[in-house]
Amino acid sequence: MKRIIVHSEAELELWEAVEYYETKYVGLGLDLEQEVSRALVNIQEAPKKWSTRRYGTRCRLLARFPYAIYYLELQDIIWVVAVAHTSRRPYYWRKRLK
């Protein structure tokens, strides 16, 4: 299996979302963190399972939360480009691909 590398800004996005949900309901932020962790394991186990999107990325949608994990499968690693809210600023993260 390929190792997963998470872009620093994608990691920040995740922690900001976790904090936000935790302020709404205690434990909800932890639920988001766990769902993202499970999604990353899914991606690592079968990176080609999700269809190719813009800029050559693939997108794994979360089931319970309105977030998507955008990633690139490279030769030796899987690079997570964004943990993006599905209804805000589409493709804002594309500058990270350079």
C-alpha positions in Angstrom: 0.0 0.0 0.0 1.1 3.5 -0.7 1.7 5.9 2.1 -0.7 8.9 2.4 0.7 12.4 2.7 -1.7 15.2 3.6 -1.0 18.7 2.4 -0.5 21.0 5.4 -3.4 23.2 4.3 -5.7 20.2 3.9 -4.8 19.1 7.5 -5.6 22.6 8.7 -9.0 22.5 6.9 -9.8 19.3 8.7 -8.9 20.6 12.1 -10.9 23.8 11.5 -13.9 21.7 10.6 -13.5 19.4 13.6 -13.4 22.5 15.9 -16.4 23.9 14.2 -18.5 20.7 14.6 -17.3 20.3 18.2 -18.7 23.7 19.1 -22.1 22.7 17.6 -22.3 19.5 19.6 -19.8 17.8 21.8 -18.4 14.7 20.1 -19.5 15.7 16.6 -16.0 17.0 15.7 -14.6 13.6 16.8 -17.2 11.9 14.6 -15.9 13.9 11.6 -12.3 13.1 12.4 -13.1 9.4 12.6 -15.0 9.5 9.3 -12.1 11.2 7.6 -9.7 8.6 9.1 -11.9 5.7 7.7 -12.1 7.4 4.3 -8.3 7.7 4.2 -8.0 4.0 4.9 -10.5 3.3 2.1 -8.4 5.5 -0.3 -5.2 3.8 0.7 -6.7 0.4 0.2 -8.2 1.2 -3.2 -7.0 4.5 -4.6 -8.5 4.0 -8.1 -12.0 3.3 -6.7 -13.1 6.9 -7.0 -13.3 8.5 -10.4 -10.9 11.0 -11.8 -12.0 14.6 -11.5 -10.6 18.0 -12.6 -6.8 18.5 -12.5 -6.3 14.7 -12.4 -7.5 14.4 -8.8 -9.8 11.9 -7.4 -12.6 12.7 -4.9 -13.8 10.6 -2.0 -17.1 12.1 -0.6 -17.9 11.6 3.1 -21.2 10.0 4.0 -22.3 11.9 7.0 -20.6 15.3 6.6 -20.6 17.7 3.6 -16.9 17.2 2.9 -14.8 15.7 0.1 -11.3 14.4 0.2 -9.4 15.4 -3.0 -6.3 13.4 -3.7 -3.7 12.5 -6.3 -2.3 9.0 -6.6 1.4 9.5 -7.5 4.0 6.8 -8.2 5.0 6.2 -4.5 2.4 8.1 -2.5 -1.2 9.2 -2.3 -1.2 13.0 -1.8 -4.3 14.5 -0.1 -4.7 18.0 -1.6 -7.8 19.1 0.2 -10.5 18.3 2.8 -13.0 20.6 1.2 -16.6 21.5 2.1 -18.8 20.4 -0.8 -20.8 23.7 -1.0 -18.1 26.3 -0.6 -15.5 27.7 -3.0 -15.2 24.9 -5.6 -11.6 24.1 -6.6 -10.1 26.8 -4.4 -7.3 24.3 -3.7 -6.1 23.8 -7.3 -3.2 26.2 -6.6 -1.8 23.5 -4.3 -1.2 21.3 -7.3 1.7 23.4 -8.6 
